[in-house]
Amino acid sequence: MNTPTKLGTYALGLVAVFGAAAGIGNAVGPVGPAAPAHDTATHDDPDTESSMDMTQQSSAANGAHAPGGLQISENGYTLQLDRPDLPVGGVTPVSFRILGPDEEPVTAYDTAHDEDLHLIAVRRDLSGYQHVHPELSPEGTWSIPLNLTAGMWRLFADFDPAGEDAALVLGADVAVAGGFTPVPLGEASTTAEVDGYTVTLDGDLVPGQESELTLSVSRDGQPVTDLQPYLAAYGHLVALRDGDLAYLHVHPAGEPGDGVTKPGPDITFYATAPSAGDYRLFLDFKHGDVVRTAEFTGSAGAPAPSVPDRDEPAAEGAGEHDDGGHAHG
Ligand SMILES: [Cu+2]
C-alpha cells in the first residue's frame, strides 16, 4: 500500500518543479501559507491560499481595471436576456434589454463604430463566433436571429449608453439544449484562411500592456488593397481570453477617409491583453461586399520566466525589476 505515498511524493516533486519554473518573484513558492500580497493585489478574494503566485504576478502586472465582458451587470447597467436557454437548430431569435440605473430599458445610445450596440455571440469553447447588430424596438428591446448550435454560449453586448463617458461590455450565458462535442482551441498561428483569403497577423499580445497588431489581407497571393469600410474601419477585431472569455479592449489605428489610413492590405489595431495566456482573435473585414471573419489563436507573454535572475548581468533588466520592488519576494 505504498502507491499513495509514491503518488504523494511525485506530486510534491511536480510542485517543486513548478515552483522553480515560476522562478523570480516566487521565493515563497506555491505551497504553504499564502505570501502576503506584495504590493497592490487588487482582487479582494480573502481565500487565496491555494492560488498560484504566477496568477498573482500576472494580475499585478496589469494596472488597469478588470477586462470587459465578464459581468452581466456593471456600473448600474444590466444585460437582461429574455430567455437563459434556447432550443437548438437553425436560426433562433434572441432578444434582450439593457437595463439602466433606474432599472428601465435603455433606449438612447451613443453610436460607436457605426452602431448603437454590437452583439458578439460565441460558444464557450470559442467556436461559432458571430458579430451582429440587433434591431432596437422603441421600448428598448434588442432582437436578432442567431445561429446557435448545442452548447453553452456567451453573448456580449458592447454599447455606450447616451450620457455615459465610456462604452460597456456586458456578458451573459445562454444554454442551447442538445449534445455537443467541444472544439479544442486551435494552435497558436499567425496565419488564417477564410473563403480564399489569407490573413496574417504581425505583433504580439503583451500582458498588461497595449500592443500593436497588424493584420494583412491577401487573396491568391496578392495583397488586397481595396478593402471596404466596415463599422467605420477597414476591419473589426475582437479578442477573447481562453478560459473565461474576457473581452479585450481593441481599437483600430485610423479610419477610412482620414487621409492616412489605406484600404489594405494592412489593418492595424491596438489591443491590451489583461494577463498572460491564450486568446482567440476574430477579425471581421469586408471585401466584395461580403464580411468575412478570420480567426487566430495567440498567446500573451511567456508561460514562465525563461531566464533565471542570477544569470543576468546586473544590467538594465535587473534594474527594472528592482524598481518594481516585487521581483525578489
Ligand atoms: Cu458590431
Boltz pocket constraint, residues with backbone or C-beta under 6 A from the ligand:
constraints:
  - pocket:
      binder: B
      contacts: [[A, 113], [A, 115], [A, 117], [A, 118], [A, 119], [A, 131], [A, 132], [A, 133], [A, 231]]
      max_distance: 6.0
